[in-house]
Amino acid sequence: MYKYKNWTNYSHKNSRIILGICLLMIFCLFQKTTVNAATLKVRYGGKNYNYTSAQASATLDGSSINLKGTPGVLINDTCMLSASDVFKKGLGVSYQYDKSSKQIVITQNDITIEMKLNSKKAYINGNEVTCDVAPTKIKFVAARKTKLFLPARFVAEALGYSYNWNSTTKTSEMKQPFVINYDGSWKVYKGIQGKVTFEQEDIDLSGMPSIILDNTPLLRASLVFKTKLGADYTYDKESNTVTISQNDTTIEMTIDSNIAVVNGESKTMGTAARVIYNKATQKNYVMVPGRFVATNLGYEYSWNSGLKTSSIKTGEKTYFSQVFSESSDGQASLIAMEATCTNKKDILTLTGNTPLDILITEVDSLNLQLTISNVDANIMDITQVLSDSYYLKGVWLSSDNNVIVININKEEECNYYTVNTGNEFKLILCENANVDIDKSGFQLKFALPANVKFDSITTEDFYYENKFVIHLVGDYSSYFDQNPIQYNDAIVKDVNVDTTNEGDTEIAVTTCSLKGFKLNNCGDYIGVNIANPSSIYDKIIVLDAGHGGKDNGASSRGTKEKDLNYTIIYKLAKDYFNSPDSTIKAYWTRNDDTFIPLDDRAAFASEIGADVFVSLHMNSATSKASGLEVYYSKDNSSQMGNLTSRAMANLFYRHLIDDLDMDERNVKSAGFVVVKKNTVPSILIELGFLSNKEDYSKLTDPDFQDFAAHSIYNSAVALFEEYPTGR
């Protein structure tokens, strides 16, 4: 007992000692932390401060900049960094400070920043701007150093650097600007760094993107037109001339001149061809106006402002065209014959003054014969040999005794099918179903069951799941087991063939990201183009049902605004925008009762490369307020051709007022996020006031809701008719 008692006392005593030591250590640690934060004594603006906020670091392209014992400080939530340590030595700018005038001059590349100590007024290349915090001299008492500090974000971004404040690591993260040299001087390029696609496939522009000068995209001449499009290309450094040739077209350009010569004829380009030196890669690139060169070579060219992409496609080209005189005795007559190509297909078109009765005979794998009986055959014989076609190699026409025979020589590895519409007959030659998908003009293709007609195939777009479904009437699951579907796995993630409860076939195609799609009738198989929506569709609109999920919006008499918006612009408008005769591709920001942040709604238009954006809302105020108004934002300067947000708002307003008989509240500007932060012309429709008895009665009436949905659709149709996209 005695030993136990002494041991107990001893244990208690030691426990107290250990506890005391722990408390002392904790106290010391706390004191050390507090002292460290408090020991950064600084003086600026004539006052002493115990600085306890973040002691900021700085990086350039991920590498730390030596701050030499004087960390960045936050003044009014603005990170201030040493002018000499960060900007002069770290970024390598030319930096001068005049003590007598207190003037600061920073120069790099083609940018000059003029500032003055303790003044928020600054000048960038002579243009007056205002800083959040003025340049300030800060004395670090312990280090006995006084340095001039500058607002980090302002200076970095003015010089063209990208800037990010990392709140977790308390770091000013800066990245080098895109610096190029042309027209005899260095320039910080702050414009669009564009992409280029050919036949809907991205071209790797590593090292040098396309750039825009004088509102004209410039593309790399050798990579785009020689390597990808197969044109002949030369650049003569002595004469400073660029020559690009393909088929029967030759384009000659002189560097720094906007005058080009096309097959001997002088033409004016949107901007001059240039040799541009990229400081980062230390290489020269010959850049030429993309639209001018592509279209003069016979390609289709379009610029997508949302995706910042120059899209080049094989345009329609006429190999030959022949017009015959009509019959004088009333017999069926062959009026015209024409051979063209488009989208990697060769098309022979025959036109008669009445429907033509044509018999097709497969002579062998290289030759077809078309026989047209009972026609006025008093026409000349024709021989056409083609060298620049895809599949059609020659056409020979002969006539005798009211019979016309057309012999066709083609590539062995090609498929053909016909389209007969009244007086017009088309023979279409395209790639063979056996062509490997890697060499195909399509991103997905499948052999068509013998008894399935192209016109009976339907599709459904589940873009919000990066998926679309192809429907075939009938069960063909075993057929596709025997005839696997080919697809490009860089674009298509998965293909699943399933049978519905009704016994039909669904081909579910899941893409790696949101894509558009188009089915092509290739006779015995279907070819599917899959690419960014703007490369597939001519007209794209984003429709936004305001509010959703936890955000009810306005409400009245138990009716929630979010539900009305959803019913009108999604459930009802979908039938119009997705109808077979609609030429507009519509995407919706939400397709159910989901909350979506406003910034995400605005960003969706850019994500899919949309042309315009429409958001639908209902108003609420006093019971007397009523009527329809359409908003746009003055801060959204995006355009689609000549279409601005304001012009779009006026057009929709006129159509909706005419259709719906609502009180007029006019077109207005406001800073709503979905229109202000959008990258395309955007409007917000306030269809009426839920707080007003008459408006409420209309807004909740099913017939009015359908009228409103139809009016929005008709307004969109009118918009694209007046302002075509040019794609």
Residue pairs with C-beta under 8 A, 6 or more apart in sequence:
37 52
38 50
38 52
39 142
40 50
40 51
40 52
40 55
40 71
40 140
40 142
41 48
41 49
41 50
41 51
41 140
41 141
41 142
42 48
42 49
42 51
42 73
42 138
42 139
42 140
42 141
43 49
43 138
43 139
43 141
44 75
44 136
44 137
44 138
44 139
44 149
45 118
45 136
48 141
51 73
53 73
53 74
54 74
54 170
55 71
55 72
55 73
55 170
56 71
56 72
56 73
56 74
56 79
56 81
56 152
56 170
56 171
56 172
57 64
57 65
57 67
57 71
57 72
57 169
57 170
57 171
57 172
58 64
58 65
58 67
58 72
58 81
58 86
58 90
58 152
58 171
58 172
58 173
58 174
59 65
59 171
59 172
59 173
59 174
60 90
60 91
60 174
60 175
60 176
61 174
61 175
61 176
62 173
65 85
65 86
65 89
65 90
66 85
66 89
66 90
67 81
67 82
67 85
67 86
68 82
68 85
69 140
69 143
69 145
70 82
70 85
70 138
70 140
70 143
70 145
70 147
72 79
72 80
72 81
72 82
72 86
72 149
72 152
72 172
73 79
73 80
73 138
73 149
74 80
75 133
75 136
76 132
76 133
78 132
78 133
78 151
78 152
78 153
79 151
79 152
79 153
79 165
79 172
80 133
80 136
80 138
80 149
80 150
80 151
80 152
81 87
81 149
81 150
81 152
81 172
82 147
82 148
82 149
82 150
83 95
83 97
83 104
83 106
83 135
83 147
83 148
83 149
83 150
84 95
84 147
84 148
85 147
86 152
86 172
87 93
87 95
87 106
87 150
87 155
88 95
91 108
91 156
91 159
91 161
91 174
92 108
93 106
93 107
93 108
93 159
94 105
94 106
94 107
94 108
95 104
95 105
95 106
96 104
96 105
96 106
97 103
97 104
97 105
97 148
98 104
101 116
102 116
102 117
102 118
103 114
103 115
103 116
104 113
104 114
104 115
104 116
104 117
104 135
104 148
104 150
105 112
105 113
105 114
105 115
106 112
106 113
106 115
106 155
106 159
107 113
108 159
108 188
109 159
109 160
109 177
109 179
109 186
109 187
109 188
110 125
110 185
110 186
110 187
110 188
111 124
111 125
111 158
111 159
111 160
111 188
112 123
112 124
112 125
112 126
113 122
113 123
113 124
113 155
113 158
113 159
114 122
114 123
115 122
115 123
115 131
115 135
115 150
116 122
116 134
116 135
117 134
117 135
117 136
117 137
117 148
118 134
118 135
118 136
119 134
119 135
120 130
120 131
120 132
120 133
120 134
121 128
121 129
121 130
121 131
122 128
122 129
122 130
122 131
122 154
123 129
124 158
129 158
131 151
131 154
132 151
132 154
133 151
134 151
135 148
135 149
135 150
135 151
136 148
136 149
137 146
137 147
137 148
137 149
138 146
138 147
138 149
139 145
139 146
140 146
140 147
152 163
152 172
152 174
153 163
153 165
153 172
156 162
156 163
156 172
156 174
157 163
159 177
159 188
160 177
160 178
160 179
160 188
160 189
160 190
161 174
161 175
161 176
161 177
162 174
162 175
162 177
163 172
163 173
163 174
164 172
164 173
164 174
165 171
165 172
165 173
166 172
166 173
176 280
177 188
177 189
177 190
178 188
178 189
178 190
178 193
178 280
179 186
179 187
179 188
179 189
179 278
179 279
179 280
180 186
180 187
180 189
180 211
180 276
180 277
180 278
180 279
181 187
181 276
181 277
181 279
182 274
182 275
182 276
182 277
183 256
183 274
186 279
189 211
191 211
191 212
191 213
192 211
192 212
192 308
193 209
193 210
193 211
193 308
194 209
194 210
194 211
194 212
194 217
194 308
194 309
194 310
195 202
195 203
195 205
195 209
195 210
195 307
195 308
195 309
195 310
196 202
196 203
196 205
196 210
196 219
196 224
196 290
196 309
196 310
196 311
196 312
197 203
197 309
197 310
197 311
197 312
197 531
197 532
197 535
198 224
198 228
198 229
198 312
198 313
199 312
199 313
199 314
199 344
199 441
200 311
200 313
200 443
200 529
200 530
200 531
200 532
200 535
200 536
201 531
203 223
203 224
203 228
205 220
205 223
207 278
207 281
207 283
208 220
208 276
208 278
208 281
208 283
208 285
210 217
210 218
210 219
210 220
210 287
210 290
210 310
211 217
211 218
211 276
211 287
212 218
213 271
213 274
214 270
214 271
215 270
215 271
216 269
216 270
216 271
216 289
216 290
216 291
217 289
217 290
217 291
217 303
217 310
218 271
218 273
218 274
218 276
218 287
218 288
218 289
218 290
219 225
219 287
219 288
219 289
219 290
219 293
219 310
220 285
220 286
220 287
221 233
221 235
221 242
221 244
221 273
221 286
221 287
221 288
221 293
222 233
222 235
222 286
224 290
224 312
225 231
225 233
225 244
225 288
225 293
225 294
225 297
226 232
226 233
226 244
229 246
229 297
229 299
229 312
230 246
231 244
231 245
231 246
231 297
232 243
232 244
232 245
232 246
233 242
233 243
233 244
233 245
234 242
234 243
235 241
235 242
235 243
235 286
236 242
236 243
239 254
240 254
240 255
240 256
241 252
241 253
241 254
241 255
242 252
242 253
242 254
242 255
242 273
242 286
242 288
243 250
243 251
243 252
243 253
244 250
244 251
244 253
244 288
244 293
244 297
245 251
246 297
246 298
247 297
247 298
247 388
248 263
249 262
249 263
249 296
249 297
249 298
250 262
250 263
251 260
251 261
251 262
251 293
251 296
251 297
252 260
252 261
252 262
253 260
253 261
253 269
253 272
253 273
253 288
254 273
255 272
255 273
255 274
255 275
255 286
256 272
256 273
256 274
257 272
257 273
258 268
258 269
258 270
258 271
258 272
259 266
259 267
259 268
259 269
260 266
260 267
260 268
260 269
260 273
260 292
261 267
262 296
267 292
267 296
269 289
269 292
270 289
270 291
270 292
271 289
273 286
273 287
273 288
273 289
274 286
274 287
275 284
275 285
275 286
275 287
276 284
276 285
276 287
277 283
277 284
277 285
278 284
278 285
290 301
290 310
290 312
291 301
291 303
291 310
294 300
294 301
294 312
295 301
295 315
298 315
298 317
299 312
299 313
299 314
299 315
300 312
300 313
300 314
300 315
300 316
301 310
301 311
301 312
301 313
302 310
302 311
302 534
302 725
302 726
302 727
303 309
303 310
303 311
304 311
304 532
304 534
304 535
304 609
304 727
305 638
305 639
305 640
305 679
305 680
306 534
306 605
306 606
306 608
306 609
306 610
306 611
306 679
306 680
307 532
307 534
307 606
307 609
309 532
309 534
309 609
311 534
311 535
311 727
313 343
313 535
314 341
314 342
314 343
314 344
315 342
316 340
316 341
316 342
317 340
317 341
317 342
318 338
318 339
318 340
319 339
319 340
319 341
319 346
319 384
319 386
319 388
319 389
319 392
320 338
320 339
320 384
320 386
320 395
321 336
321 337
321 338
321 339
322 336
322 337
322 338
322 382
323 335
323 336
324 333
324 334
324 335
324 336
324 337
324 379
325 379
326 333
326 335
326 353
327 333
327 353
327 375
327 376
328 376
329 376
331 374
331 375
331 376
331 402
332 352
332 353
332 354
332 355
332 356
332 357
332 374
332 375
332 376
333 352
333 353
333 354
333 375
333 376
334 350
334 351
334 352
334 356
334 372
334 375
334 376
334 379
334 404
335 351
335 352
335 353
336 349
336 350
336 351
337 348
337 349
337 350
337 351
337 382
337 395
337 397
337 406
338 348
338 349
338 351
339 346
339 347
339 348
339 349
339 384
339 386
339 389
339 392
339 395
340 346
340 347
340 349
341 347
341 389
341 390
341 392
343 441
343 520
344 390
344 430
344 431
344 441
345 390
345 391
345 428
345 429
345 430
346 389
346 390
346 391
346 392
346 428
346 429
346 430
347 426
347 427
347 428
347 429
348 392
348 395
348 408
348 426
348 427
348 429
349 424
349 425
349 426
350 356
350 358
350 370
350 372
350 406
350 424
350 425
350 426
350 427
351 423
351 424
351 425
352 375
352 423
352 424
352 425
353 423
354 423
355 420
355 422
355 423
356 372
356 375
356 423
356 425
357 372
357 373
357 374
358 370
358 371
358 372
358 420
358 425
359 370
359 371
359 372
359 373
360 368
360 369
360 370
360 418
360 427
361 368
361 369
361 370
361 371
362 368
363 369
363 407
365 412
366 409
366 410
366 411
366 412
367 407
367 408
367 409
367 410
368 407
368 408
368 410
368 416
368 427
369 405
369 406
369 407
369 408
370 405
370 406
370 408
370 427
371 403
371 404
371 405
371 406
372 403
372 404
372 405
372 406
373 402
373 403
374 402
375 402
375 403
375 404
376 402
377 399
377 400
377 401
377 402
377 403
377 404
378 399
379 397
379 399
379 404
381 396
381 397
381 398
381 399
382 395
382 396
382 397
383 394
383 395
383 396
383 397
384 394
384 395
384 396
385 393
385 394
386 392
386 393
386 394
386 395
390 411
390 414
390 429
391 410
391 411
391 414
391 429
391 430
391 431
392 408
392 409
392 410
392 429
393 409
393 410
393 411
394 408
394 409
395 406
395 407
395 408
395 409
396 406
396 407
396 409
397 404
397 405
397 406
397 407
398 404
398 405
398 407
399 405
408 427
410 416
410 429
411 429
413 431
413 432
413 434
413 435
414 429
414 430
414 431
414 432
415 429
415 430
415 431
415 432
415 433
415 522
415 523
415 524
415 525
416 427
416 428
416 429
416 430
416 523
417 428
417 430
417 521
417 522
417 523
417 524
418 425
418 426
418 427
418 428
419 425
419 426
419 428
420 426
428 523
430 441
430 520
430 522
430 523
430 527
431 440
431 441
431 442
431 522
431 527
433 445
433 447
433 522
433 524
433 525
436 486
437 443
437 444
437 445
437 486
437 487
437 488
438 488
440 486
440 488
440 527
441 527
442 520
442 527
442 528
442 529
442 530
443 487
443 488
443 491
443 492
443 528
443 529
443 530
443 531
444 485
444 486
444 487
444 488
444 492
444 495
444 509
444 527
444 528
444 530
445 485
445 486
445 487
445 522
445 525
445 526
445 527
445 528
446 480
446 483
446 485
446 486
446 507
446 525
446 526
447 483
447 524
447 525
448 454
448 523
448 524
448 525
448 526
449 472
449 474
449 476
449 479
451 474
452 472
452 473
452 474
452 476
454 519
454 521
454 526
456 472
456 473
457 470
457 471
457 472
457 519
457 526
458 470
458 471
459 468
459 469
459 470
459 471
459 517
459 519
460 468
460 469
460 471
461 468
461 517
462 468
462 469
463 514
463 587
463 608
464 588
464 591
465 510
466 493
466 510
466 511
466 512
466 513
466 514
466 515
467 508
467 509
467 510
467 511
468 508
468 509
468 511
468 517
469 506
469 507
469 508
469 509
470 506
470 507
470 509
470 519
470 526
470 528
471 504
471 505
471 506
471 507
472 504
472 505
472 506
472 507
473 504
473 505
474 503
474 504
474 505
475 499
475 503
475 504
475 505
476 497
476 505
477 497
477 498
477 499
477 505
480 497
480 505
480 507
485 495
485 497
485 507
487 495
487 509
488 530
490 512
491 511
491 512
491 515
491 530
491 531
492 509
492 510
492 511
492 512
492 530
493 510
493 511
493 512
494 508
494 509
494 510
495 507
495 508
495 509
495 510
496 507
496 508
496 510
497 505
497 506
497 507
497 508
498 505
498 506
498 508
499 505
499 506
500 506
509 517
509 528
509 530
511 530
514 533
514 607
514 608
515 530
515 531
515 532
515 533
515 536
516 530
516 531
516 532
516 533
516 534
516 535
516 536
516 537
516 585
517 528
517 529
517 530
517 536
518 528
518 529
518 536
519 526
519 527
519 528
520 526
520 527
520 528
520 529
529 536
530 536
532 608
532 609
533 540
533 585
533 587
533 608
533 609
533 610
534 540
534 608
534 609
534 610
534 727
536 585
537 585
537 727
538 583
538 725
538 727
539 583
539 584
539 585
539 611
539 720
539 725
540 584
540 585
540 586
540 587
540 608
540 609
540 610
540 611
540 612
541 577
541 584
541 585
541 586
541 587
541 610
541 611
541 612
541 613
541 614
541 716
542 586
542 587
542 588
542 589
542 604
542 605
542 608
542 610
542 612
542 613
542 614
542 680
543 569
543 570
543 573
543 577
543 586
543 587
543 588
543 589
543 614
543 616
543 712
544 569
544 588
544 589
544 590
544 601
544 613
544 614
544 615
544 616
544 674
545 562
545 565
545 566
545 568
545 569
545 570
545 588
545 589
545 590
545 616
546 553
546 561
546 562
546 565
546 615
546 616
546 617
546 618
546 684
547 553
547 560
547 561
547 562
547 565
547 617
548 562
548 565
548 566
548 590
548 593
548 594
548 595
548 596
549 562
549 593
549 594
549 595
549 596
550 595
551 562
551 595
552 560
552 561
552 562
553 560
553 561
553 562
553 565
553 617
553 618
554 560
554 561
554 618
554 619
554 620
554 690
554 691
555 561
555 620
555 690
556 620
556 690
556 691
556 696
557 696
559 690
559 696
559 699
559 700
561 617
561 618
561 620
561 690
562 593
563 593
564 618
564 690
564 699
564 700
564 705
565 616
565 617
565 618
566 590
566 592
566 593
567 705
568 616
568 687
568 705
568 708
568 709
568 712
569 588
569 614
569 616
569 709
569 712
570 588
570 590
570 591
572 705
572 706
572 708
572 709
572 710
573 586
573 709
573 710
573 712
573 713
574 586
574 588
575 709
576 582
576 709
576 710
576 713
577 584
577 585
577 586
577 713
577 716
578 586
582 713
583 717
583 720
584 713
584 716
584 717
584 720
587 604
587 608
587 610
589 596
589 600
589 601
589 604
590 596
598 673
598 674
598 677
599 673
599 677
601 615
601 673
601 674
602 613
602 673
602 674
602 675
602 676
602 677
602 678
602 679
602 682
603 677
603 679
604 610
605 612
605 613
605 678
605 679
605 680
605 682
606 678
606 679
606 680
610 680
611 640
611 680
611 681
611 720
611 725
612 640
612 643
612 648
612 680
612 681
612 682
612 716
612 719
613 674
613 675
613 678
613 680
613 681
613 682
613 683
614 652
614 682
614 683
614 684
614 685
614 712
614 716
615 672
615 674
615 675
615 682
615 683
615 684
615 685
616 684
616 685
616 687
616 712
617 684
617 685
617 686
617 687
618 686
618 687
618 688
618 689
618 690
618 699
619 625
619 629
619 686
619 687
619 688
619 689
619 690
619 691
620 689
620 690
620 691
621 689
621 691
622 691
623 691
623 692
623 693
624 692
625 689
625 691
625 692
626 662
626 663
626 688
626 689
626 692
626 694
626 695
627 662
627 663
627 664
627 665
627 688
627 689
627 695
628 653
628 656
628 657
628 660
628 662
628 663
628 664
628 665
628 685
628 686
628 687
628 688
629 653
629 665
629 666
629 667
629 668
629 685
629 686
630 649
630 650
630 652
630 653
630 656
630 667
630 668
630 683
630 684
630 685
630 686
631 649
631 667
631 668
631 669
631 670
631 672
631 675
631 683
631 684
631 685
631 686
632 645
632 646
632 648
632 649
632 667
632 668
632 669
632 675
632 681
632 682
632 683
632 684
633 645
633 669
633 670
633 671
633 672
633 675
633 676
633 678
633 682
634 646
634 669
635 671
635 676
636 645
636 675
636 676
636 677
636 678
636 681
636 682
637 644
638 645
638 678
638 679
638 680
638 681
638 682
639 681
640 680
640 681
640 723
640 725
641 723
641 724
641 725
641 726
642 723
643 681
643 719
643 723
644 681
645 675
645 681
645 682
645 683
646 667
646 669
647 681
647 723
648 681
648 682
648 683
648 719
649 667
649 683
650 667
651 715
651 718
651 719
651 722
652 683
652 685
652 712
652 715
652 719
653 666
653 667
655 711
655 714
655 715
655 718
656 662
656 685
656 687
656 708
656 711
656 712
656 715
657 664
659 707
659 710
659 711
659 714
660 687
660 698
660 704
660 707
660 708
660 711
662 687
662 688
662 695
662 698
665 686
670 684
672 684
674 682
674 684
675 682
675 683
675 684
685 712
687 699
687 708
688 695
688 696
688 698
688 699
689 695
689 696
690 696
690 699
698 704
699 705
